[in-house]
Amino acid sequence: MKRLSPLIRRGSETDLDTAMTPMIDVVFLLLVFFVWTASFQIVEHILPSEMSELTGSDAVDNVEPPPPKDFEDIVVRIGWNGQTPDWRINDQAVPSLSAVGEQLKTISEIQVEATVILRPEPIVPLGHVIEAYDIAKLAGFEQISFAVNPRGQ
């Protein structure tokens, strides 16, 4: 007959089993707590902030920043007159593509933040539209958009 150690009993709970159960519960609760708090924390470097340019203990005047300037869009219409393109800037006729470039250059010296909208007719060859885009870029405009008519209009 085999003798069993007094610590190993069949059908009864040992001291080791009872000591581990509360510790596992505590570890699980700590894990849940840290996961919940870490997932709701906002990363601080994403938040916008304004720093004062002044240093020292001088009084700071609350100066409002100037309002943003809204410039009127510059619409370049490209029509097709038989074999040649028909150019218009803000509904004023322009004789050629080089004249369009000169006028856009003049406008960009005044308001480079404005948006240039290229509005070609559907029958205008793509090459003329690309040339107009290149001229607007060379004039110094950064915001250039395309406007098209929906089908059937």
Secondary structure as GFF3:
##gff-version 3
##sequence-region A 1 153
A	DSSP	alpha_helix	15	39	.	.	.	ID=ss1
A	DSSP	three_ten_helix	44	46	.	.	.	ID=ss2
A	DSSP	beta_strand	74	81	.	.	.	ID=ss3
A	DSSP	beta_strand	84	89	.	.	.	ID=ss4
A	DSSP	beta_strand	92	94	.	.	.	ID=ss5
A	DSSP	alpha_helix	97	110	.	.	.	ID=ss6
A	DSSP	beta_strand	115	120	.	.	.	ID=ss7
A	DSSP	alpha_helix	126	139	.	.	.	ID=ss8
A	DSSP	beta_strand	143	146	.	.	.	ID=ss9
###
